[in-house]
Amino acid sequence: MEQLSTQKTRNFLTETDKLNTILDFIRWGASSFTANDLFFGHGTNNAIDEAAALVFYAIHLDHNVPDCYLHASLTAYERKTILELFSRRIEERKPAAYLTNEAFFCGLRFYVDERTLIPRSPIAELIENAFSPWCDADSVNRILDLGTGSGCIAIACGYRFPNAQVVAVDTSKEALAVASINVEKHAMENQVELKHSDLFADIDSQQYDLIISNPPYVSDSEWRSLPDEYRTEPKLGFHGGQSGLDIVHQILAQARNYLTDKGILVVEVGRSAETLQQTYPDVDFLWIDFEHGGDGVFLLTSEQLTEYQQLFDTNQHRMPHT
């Protein structure tokens, strides 16, 4: 269905005269989003939750208010604010997180804008479980987050491993500016260090107990087929070259030099998981099963990276980088 024109937007706004309560607007918003073929997957996965996120943001309430509040009447100003957010969501195809400048990860609230991807990685579940059983949480002293974006993974790790120092790097200075906002927001200045670096290029030579990365892993063909909502996010955060794995190959070839002997590497590759496994058929990747949904995340130990180092080196040198 085509996006709303200006005239259609005016009609859209006048169709709501009889809507009154919070529940009315959530229901109507969800119906409008569905009718306009919006895509969900940037913090919410359905039209009702997306509409609710915008409604509660507009009226300055958290989502966990008692159910009786859902039947509360809205003021004229609140209704106008909600409808403006709804119309922008439909016309601009911007996910709710960009309209509200907030997203949740590991139960934590983060500032986000178009300079960085919206947090939504299943790695959150691993952080909440302290990467058990592959990590001894008390023995994790240093963590490296490659491609930190908004800083959500690094900051969440800071909460889960309060005695660990976290280094968070990104090649985008704009993304690091957003991460800096979140580091300050969560008072993590003494625990999370932000660095401008292309992967390992400009970080110190110290070793880490845990290296985590949610790098760009979208192939050329997949990028062309993504819904419009993804076009509002920075392409730099998605594009992983022709195969989607250019950056992943670099991580695999270099990670061992930065891991302790008992360290682990955790990387999200999404739909490129099959391509990665086909590229390295002899590598025994551990593909994580998630209780709360998600896939395409692998784990390798420091010992495995040493075992397969020659494979990773050889493949990195022969892969074309785009």
LUMBA-590799 format. One record per residue (C-alpha): residue number from 0; residue in three letters; z, y, x; chain. Coordinates in Angstrom, 1 decimal, m for minus. Last residue first. Example, Ala and Ser with C-alpha at 12.3 -4.5 7.8 and 13.67 -1.06 7.14 Angstrom:
(kero 1,'SER',(7.1,m1.1,13.7),'A') (kero 0,'ALA',(7.8,m4.5,12.3),'A') 
//
This chain:
(kero 321,'THR',(m1.1,m4.1,34.1),'A') (kero 320,'HIS',(0.1,m6.5,36.8),'A') (kero 319,'PRO',(m2.2,m9.4,37.8),'A') (kero 318,'MET',(m0.1,m12.5,38.6),'A') (kero 317,'ARG',(m0.8,m14.2,42.0),'A') (kero 316,'HIS',(2.1,m12.8,43.9),'A') (kero 315,'GLN',(4.6,m13.2,41.1),'A') (kero 314,'ASN',(3.6,m16.9,40.7),'A') (kero 313,'THR',(4.2,m17.8,44.3),'A') (kero 312,'ASP',(7.6,m16.1,44.4),'A') (kero 311,'PHE',(8.8,m17.7,41.2),'A') (kero 310,'LEU',(7.6,m21.2,42.3),'A') (kero 309,'GLN',(9.2,m20.7,45.7),'A') (kero 308,'GLN',(12.5,m19.6,44.2),'A') (kero 307,'TYR',(12.8,m22.6,41.9),'A') (kero 306,'GLU',(15.9,m24.3,43.5),'A') (kero 305,'THR',(17.4,m20.9,44.4),'A') (kero 304,'LEU',(17.0,m19.7,40.9),'A') (kero 303,'GLN',(18.6,m22.9,39.7),'A') (kero 302,'GLU',(21.7,m22.4,41.9),'A') (kero 301,'SER',(22.1,m18.9,40.7),'A') (kero 300,'THR',(22.1,m20.2,37.1),'A') (kero 299,'LEU',(19.3,m19.7,34.6),'A') (kero 298,'LEU',(19.7,m18.6,31.0),'A') (kero 297,'PHE',(17.0,m18.0,28.5),'A') (kero 296,'VAL',(16.7,m15.8,25.4),'A') (kero 295,'GLY',(13.7,m16.3,23.0),'A') (kero 294,'ASP',(15.8,m16.8,19.8),'A') (kero 293,'GLY',(17.6,m14.9,17.1),'A') (kero 292,'GLY',(20.0,m15.8,14.3),'A') (kero 291,'HIS',(23.8,m15.7,13.8),'A') (kero 290,'GLU',(24.7,m19.0,15.4),'A') (kero 289,'PHE',(22.3,m18.5,18.3),'A') (kero 288,'ASP',(20.8,m21.4,20.4),'A') (kero 287,'ILE',(20.1,m20.3,23.9),'A') (kero 286,'TRP',(17.1,m21.6,25.8),'A') (kero 285,'LEU',(18.3,m23.1,29.1),'A') (kero 284,'PHE',(15.2,m23.0,31.4),'A') (kero 283,'ASP',(14.6,m26.2,33.3),'A') (kero 282,'VAL',(11.6,m25.0,35.4),'A') (kero 281,'ASP',(8.9,m27.5,35.9),'A') (kero 280,'PRO',(6.6,m26.2,33.2),'A') (kero 279,'TYR',(6.7,m22.7,34.6),'A') (kero 278,'THR',(3.8,m20.8,33.1),'A') (kero 277,'GLN',(4.0,m23.0,29.9),'A') (kero 276,'GLN',(7.7,m22.1,29.6),'A') (kero 275,'LEU',(6.9,m18.4,30.0),'A') (kero 274,'THR',(4.1,m18.6,27.4),'A') (kero 273,'GLU',(6.4,m20.3,24.9),'A') (kero 272,'ALA',(9.1,m17.8,25.4),'A') (kero 271,'SER',(6.8,m14.8,24.9),'A') (kero 270,'ARG',(8.0,m14.5,21.3),'A') (kero 269,'GLY',(11.2,m13.1,22.5),'A') (kero 268,'VAL',(11.7,m12.8,26.3),'A') (kero 267,'GLU',(15.4,m12.1,26.5),'A') (kero 266,'VAL',(16.9,m12.6,29.9),'A') (kero 265,'VAL',(20.3,m14.0,31.1),'A') (kero 264,'LEU',(20.8,m14.6,34.9),'A') (kero 263,'ILE',(24.0,m16.4,36.0),'A') (kero 262,'GLY',(26.4,m16.1,38.9),'A') (kero 261,'LYS',(28.2,m18.9,40.8),'A') (kero 260,'ASP',(26.6,m18.2,44.2),'A') (kero 259,'THR',(26.7,m14.5,43.5),'A') (kero 258,'LEU',(23.5,m12.9,42.2),'A') (kero 257,'TYR',(21.5,m10.1,43.7),'A') (kero 256,'ASN',(19.1,m12.0,46.0),'A') (kero 255,'ARG',(18.7,m14.6,43.2),'A') (kero 254,'ALA',(17.3,m12.0,40.8),'A') (kero 253,'GLN',(14.1,m11.2,42.8),'A') (kero 252,'ALA',(11.4,m13.6,41.8),'A') (kero 251,'LEU',(12.7,m14.2,38.3),'A') (kero 250,'ILE',(13.0,m10.4,37.7),'A') (kero 249,'GLN',(9.5,m9.8,38.9),'A') (kero 248,'HIS',(8.1,m12.5,36.7),'A') (kero 247,'VAL',(10.0,m11.0,33.7),'A') (kero 246,'ILE',(8.3,m7.6,34.4),'A') (kero 245,'ASP',(4.8,m9.0,34.1),'A') (kero 244,'LEU',(5.7,m11.3,31.2),'A') (kero 243,'GLY',(3.9,m9.9,28.1),'A') (kero 242,'SER',(0.7,m11.8,29.0),'A') (kero 241,'GLN',(m1.5,m8.8,29.2),'A') (kero 240,'GLY',(1.3,m6.5,30.4),'A') (kero 239,'GLY',(4.9,m6.3,29.3),'A') (kero 238,'HIS',(4.7,m3.5,26.8),'A') (kero 237,'PHE',(7.8,m3.1,24.7),'A') (kero 236,'GLY',(10.2,m0.5,26.1),'A') (kero 235,'LEU',(7.4,1.5,27.6),'A') (kero 234,'LYS',(5.8,1.8,24.2),'A') (kero 233,'PRO',(8.7,4.1,23.1),'A') (kero 232,'GLU',(9.6,3.4,19.4),'A') (kero 231,'THR',(7.8,5.0,16.5),'A') (kero 230,'ARG',(5.0,2.6,16.9),'A') (kero 229,'TYR',(7.4,m0.3,16.1),'A') (kero 228,'GLU',(7.7,1.0,12.5),'A') (kero 227,'ASP',(3.9,0.7,12.1),'A') (kero 226,'PRO',(4.0,m3.1,12.1),'A') (kero 225,'LEU',(3.0,m4.9,15.4),'A') (kero 224,'SER',(m0.4,m6.5,15.6),'A') (kero 223,'ARG',(m1.8,m4.5,18.6),'A') (kero 222,'TRP',(1.4,m5.1,20.6),'A') (kero 221,'GLU',(1.0,m8.9,20.1),'A') (kero 220,'SER',(m2.4,m8.9,21.6),'A') (kero 219,'ASP',(m1.3,m6.8,24.7),'A') (kero 218,'SER',(1.8,m8.9,25.2),'A') (kero 217,'VAL',(5.3,m7.9,24.3),'A') (kero 216,'TYR',(8.0,m8.6,26.9),'A') (kero 215,'PRO',(9.6,m5.3,27.9),'A') (kero 214,'PRO',(12.9,m6.2,29.4),'A') (kero 213,'ASN',(16.2,m7.3,27.7),'A') (kero 212,'SER',(18.0,m8.0,30.9),'A') (kero 211,'ILE',(21.4,m9.4,31.9),'A') (kero 210,'ILE',(22.6,m10.1,35.5),'A') (kero 209,'LEU',(26.1,m11.6,35.7),'A') (kero 208,'ASP',(28.3,m12.3,38.7),'A') (kero 207,'TYR',(26.6,m9.6,40.7),'A') (kero 206,'GLN',(25.8,m9.1,44.3),'A') (kero 205,'GLN',(25.9,m5.9,46.3),'A') (kero 204,'SER',(22.7,m4.6,47.9),'A') (kero 203,'ASP',(22.7,m1.3,46.1),'A') (kero 202,'ILE',(20.2,m0.4,43.4),'A') (kero 201,'ASP',(17.0,1.4,44.0),'A') (kero 200,'ALA',(14.3,m1.2,43.7),'A') (kero 199,'PHE',(16.1,m3.8,41.6),'A') (kero 198,'LEU',(14.4,m3.1,38.3),'A') (kero 197,'ASP',(12.5,0.2,38.7),'A') (kero 196,'SER',(15.6,2.4,39.2),'A') (kero 195,'HIS',(17.4,5.4,37.7),'A') (kero 194,'LYS',(21.1,4.4,37.8),'A') (kero 193,'LEU',(23.8,4.5,35.2),'A') (kero 192,'GLU',(27.3,3.4,36.2),'A') (kero 191,'VAL',(29.5,1.9,33.6),'A') (kero 190,'GLN',(33.3,1.5,34.3),'A') (kero 189,'ASN',(34.6,5.0,35.1),'A') (kero 188,'GLU',(32.3,6.8,32.7),'A') (kero 187,'MET',(33.0,4.4,29.9),'A') (kero 186,'ALA',(34.6,6.9,27.4),'A') (kero 185,'HIS',(32.6,5.3,24.5),'A') (kero 184,'LYS',(30.8,8.6,23.6),'A') (kero 183,'GLU',(30.4,9.4,27.3),'A') (kero 182,'VAL',(28.6,6.2,28.0),'A') (kero 181,'ASN',(26.7,6.7,24.8),'A') (kero 180,'ILE',(25.4,10.1,25.7),'A') (kero 179,'SER',(24.5,8.8,29.2),'A') (kero 178,'ALA',(22.5,6.0,27.7),'A') (kero 177,'VAL',(20.4,8.5,25.8),'A') (kero 176,'ALA',(19.7,10.4,29.0),'A') (kero 175,'LEU',(19.0,7.1,30.7),'A') (kero 174,'ALA',(16.3,6.4,28.1),'A') (kero 173,'GLU',(14.6,9.7,29.0),'A') (kero 172,'LYS',(14.9,9.0,32.7),'A') (kero 171,'SER',(12.9,5.8,32.1),'A') (kero 170,'THR',(13.0,3.2,34.9),'A') (kero 169,'ASP',(16.3,1.9,33.7),'A') (kero 168,'VAL',(19.5,0.7,35.3),'A') (kero 167,'ALA',(23.0,m0.2,34.2),'A') (kero 166,'VAL',(25.6,m1.1,36.7),'A') (kero 165,'VAL',(28.8,m2.5,35.2),'A') (kero 164,'GLN',(32.1,m2.8,36.9),'A') (kero 163,'ALA',(34.3,m5.6,35.5),'A') (kero 162,'ASN',(38.0,m5.4,34.6),'A') (kero 161,'PRO',(37.3,m4.7,30.9),'A') (kero 160,'PHE',(34.9,m7.5,30.4),'A') (kero 159,'ARG',(34.2,m7.5,26.7),'A') (kero 158,'TYR',(34.4,m3.7,26.4),'A') (kero 157,'GLY',(32.3,m3.1,29.5),'A') (kero 156,'CYS',(29.9,m5.7,28.3),'A') (kero 155,'ALA',(29.4,m3.8,25.1),'A') (kero 154,'ILE',(28.7,m0.7,27.3),'A') (kero 153,'ALA',(26.1,m2.4,29.4),'A') (kero 152,'ILE',(24.4,m4.0,26.4),'A') (kero 151,'CYS',(24.3,m0.8,24.4),'A') (kero 150,'GLY',(23.1,1.5,27.2),'A') (kero 149,'SER',(20.5,3.1,25.1),'A') (kero 148,'GLY',(17.8,1.6,27.3),'A') (kero 147,'THR',(19.5,m0.6,29.8),'A') (kero 146,'GLY',(16.4,m2.0,31.5),'A') (kero 145,'LEU',(18.3,m4.3,33.9),'A') (kero 144,'ASP',(22.0,m4.6,33.1),'A') (kero 143,'LEU',(24.0,m5.7,36.2),'A') (kero 142,'ILE',(27.5,m7.0,35.9),'A') (kero 141,'ARG',(30.3,m7.0,38.6),'A') (kero 140,'ASN',(33.8,m8.6,38.5),'A') (kero 139,'VAL',(33.4,m11.6,36.2),'A') (kero 138,'SER',(36.0,m14.1,37.3),'A') (kero 137,'ASP',(38.3,m13.6,34.3),'A') (kero 136,'ALA',(35.4,m14.1,31.9),'A') (kero 135,'ASP',(34.7,m17.5,33.3),'A') (kero 134,'CYS',(31.0,m17.7,32.6),'A') (kero 133,'TRP',(28.6,m20.4,31.4),'A') (kero 132,'PRO',(30.8,m21.6,28.5),'A') (kero 131,'SER',(31.0,m18.9,27.4),'A') (kero 130,'PHE',(28.9,m15.8,27.8),'A') (kero 129,'ALA',(31.9,m13.6,26.9),'A') (kero 128,'ASN',(31.5,m14.8,23.3),'A') (kero 127,'GLU',(30.9,m11.3,22.0),'A') (kero 126,'ILE',(28.5,m10.8,24.9),'A') (kero 125,'LEU',(26.5,m13.9,23.9),'A') (kero 124,'GLU',(26.3,m12.7,20.3),'A') (kero 123,'ALA',(25.1,m9.3,21.4),'A') (kero 122,'ILE',(22.3,m11.1,23.4),'A') (kero 121,'PRO',(20.7,m11.5,20.0),'A') (kero 120,'SER',(19.1,m8.0,20.7),'A') (kero 119,'ARG',(19.0,m5.3,18.0),'A') (kero 118,'PRO',(19.5,m2.0,19.7),'A') (kero 117,'ILE',(16.8,0.6,18.7),'A') (kero 116,'LEU',(14.5,1.2,21.6),'A') (kero 115,'THR',(14.8,4.5,23.6),'A') (kero 114,'ARG',(13.6,8.0,23.6),'A') (kero 113,'GLU',(13.0,8.0,19.9),'A') (kero 112,'ASP',(16.6,8.5,19.1),'A') (kero 111,'VAL',(19.8,6.5,19.3),'A') (kero 110,'TYR',(23.6,7.1,19.4),'A') (kero 109,'PHE',(25.6,4.0,19.4),'A') (kero 108,'ARG',(28.3,2.5,17.1),'A') (kero 107,'LEU',(30.0,m0.7,18.2),'A') (kero 106,'GLY',(30.2,m4.0,16.2),'A') (kero 105,'CYS',(28.4,m5.8,19.0),'A') (kero 104,'PHE',(25.5,m3.4,18.4),'A') (kero 103,'PHE',(25.3,m0.8,15.7),'A') (kero 102,'ALA',(22.8,2.0,15.4),'A') (kero 101,'GLU',(22.9,5.7,15.0),'A') (kero 100,'ASN',(20.6,8.7,15.0),'A') (kero 99,'THR',(20.4,8.7,11.2),'A') (kero 98,'LEU',(16.7,9.0,10.8),'A') (kero 97,'TYR',(16.1,7.0,14.0),'A') (kero 96,'ALA',(18.3,4.2,12.9),'A') (kero 95,'ALA',(16.7,4.1,9.5),'A') (kero 94,'PRO',(13.4,2.9,11.0),'A') (kero 93,'LYS',(10.6,5.6,11.0),'A') (kero 92,'ARG',(7.6,4.7,8.9),'A') (kero 91,'GLU',(6.9,8.5,8.6),'A') (kero 90,'GLU',(6.0,8.6,4.9),'A') (kero 89,'ILE',(8.3,5.9,3.6),'A') (kero 88,'ARG',(11.4,6.6,5.8),'A') (kero 87,'ARG',(10.8,10.3,5.4),'A') (kero 86,'SER',(10.8,10.0,1.6),'A') (kero 85,'PHE',(14.0,8.0,1.7),'A') (kero 84,'LEU',(15.8,10.5,3.9),'A') (kero 83,'GLU',(14.7,13.4,1.7),'A') (kero 82,'LEU',(15.9,11.4,m1.3),'A') (kero 81,'ILE',(19.3,10.9,0.2),'A') (kero 80,'THR',(19.8,14.5,1.1),'A') (kero 79,'LYS',(18.7,15.7,m2.4),'A') (kero 78,'ARG',(21.1,13.2,m4.1),'A') (kero 77,'GLU',(24.0,14.4,m1.8),'A') (kero 76,'TYR',(23.3,18.0,m2.7),'A') (kero 75,'ALA',(23.2,17.3,m6.4),'A') (kero 74,'THR',(26.5,15.5,m6.1),'A') (kero 73,'LEU',(26.8,11.8,m6.4),'A') (kero 72,'SER',(28.6,9.8,m9.0),'A') (kero 71,'ALA',(30.9,7.0,m7.9),'A') (kero 70,'HIS',(29.9,3.5,m9.0),'A') (kero 69,'LEU',(29.6,2.2,m5.4),'A') (kero 68,'TYR',(33.0,3.5,m4.7),'A') (kero 67,'CYS',(34.6,0.7,m6.7),'A') (kero 66,'ASP',(33.2,m1.8,m4.2),'A') (kero 65,'PRO',(35.7,m0.7,m1.6),'A') (kero 64,'VAL',(34.2,1.1,1.5),'A') (kero 63,'ASN',(32.9,m1.1,4.2),'A') (kero 62,'HIS',(29.5,0.7,4.7),'A') (kero 61,'ASP',(31.2,3.8,6.1),'A') (kero 60,'LEU',(30.9,7.1,4.3),'A') (kero 59,'HIS',(29.4,10.4,5.2),'A') (kero 58,'ILE',(27.3,10.9,2.0),'A') (kero 57,'ALA',(23.9,10.8,3.8),'A') (kero 56,'TYR',(24.9,8.0,6.2),'A') (kero 55,'PHE',(26.0,5.9,3.3),'A') (kero 54,'VAL',(22.7,6.4,1.5),'A') (kero 53,'LEU',(20.6,5.7,4.6),'A') (kero 52,'ALA',(22.3,2.5,5.6),'A') (kero 51,'ALA',(22.3,1.4,1.9),'A') (kero 50,'ALA',(18.6,1.8,1.7),'A') (kero 49,'GLU',(18.1,m0.3,4.8),'A') (kero 48,'ASP',(20.5,m2.9,3.6),'A') (kero 47,'ILE',(18.7,m3.2,0.3),'A') (kero 46,'ALA',(15.2,m3.3,1.9),'A') (kero 45,'ASN',(15.9,m6.2,4.2),'A') (kero 44,'ASN',(16.3,m7.1,7.9),'A') (kero 43,'THR',(18.6,m4.3,9.1),'A') (kero 42,'GLY',(19.2,m3.1,12.7),'A') (kero 41,'HIS',(15.5,m2.5,13.5),'A') (kero 40,'GLY',(13.9,m5.5,11.6),'A') (kero 39,'PHE',(12.6,m4.1,8.4),'A') (kero 38,'PHE',(9.0,m3.4,7.6),'A') (kero 37,'LEU',(8.0,m1.1,4.7),'A') (kero 36,'ASP',(5.5,m2.3,2.2),'A') (kero 35,'ASN',(5.6,0.7,m0.1),'A') (kero 34,'ALA',(6.8,m1.2,m3.1),'A') (kero 33,'THR',(9.5,m2.8,m1.0),'A') (kero 32,'PHE',(10.8,0.6,0.2),'A') (kero 31,'SER',(10.7,2.0,m3.4),'A') (kero 30,'SER',(12.7,m1.0,m4.7),'A') (kero 29,'ALA',(15.3,m0.7,m2.0),'A') (kero 28,'GLY',(15.6,3.0,m2.6),'A') (kero 27,'TRP',(16.1,2.4,m6.3),'A') (kero 26,'ARG',(18.9,m0.1,m5.8),'A') (kero 25,'ILE',(20.7,2.0,m3.1),'A') (kero 24,'PHE',(20.3,5.1,m5.2),'A') (kero 23,'ASP',(21.7,3.5,m8.4),'A') (kero 22,'LEU',(24.6,1.9,m6.4),'A') (kero 21,'ILE',(25.7,5.3,m5.1),'A') (kero 20,'THR',(25.7,6.6,m8.6),'A') (kero 19,'ASN',(23.5,9.1,m10.6),'A') (kero 18,'LEU',(19.9,8.1,m11.0),'A') (kero 17,'LYS',(18.4,9.5,m14.2),'A') (kero 16,'ASP',(16.4,12.3,m12.6),'A') (kero 15,'THR',(15.0,10.0,m9.9),'A') (kero 14,'GLU',(11.3,10.0,m10.7),'A') (kero 13,'THR',(11.1,13.7,m9.7),'A') (kero 12,'LEU',(11.4,12.9,m6.0),'A') (kero 11,'PHE',(8.6,10.3,m6.0),'A') (kero 10,'ASN',(6.4,12.6,m7.9),'A') (kero 9,'ARG',(6.8,15.2,m5.2),'A') (kero 8,'THR',(6.2,12.5,m2.6),'A') (kero 7,'LYS',(3.0,11.5,m4.4),'A') (kero 6,'GLN',(1.8,15.1,m4.1),'A') (kero 5,'THR',(2.6,15.1,m0.4),'A') (kero 4,'SER',(0.9,11.7,0.1),'A') (kero 3,'LEU',(2.9,8.6,0.2),'A') (kero 2,'GLN',(1.9,5.8,2.5),'A') (kero 1,'GLU',(m0.9,3.4,1.4),'A') (kero 0,'MET',(0.0,0.0,0.0),'A') 
//
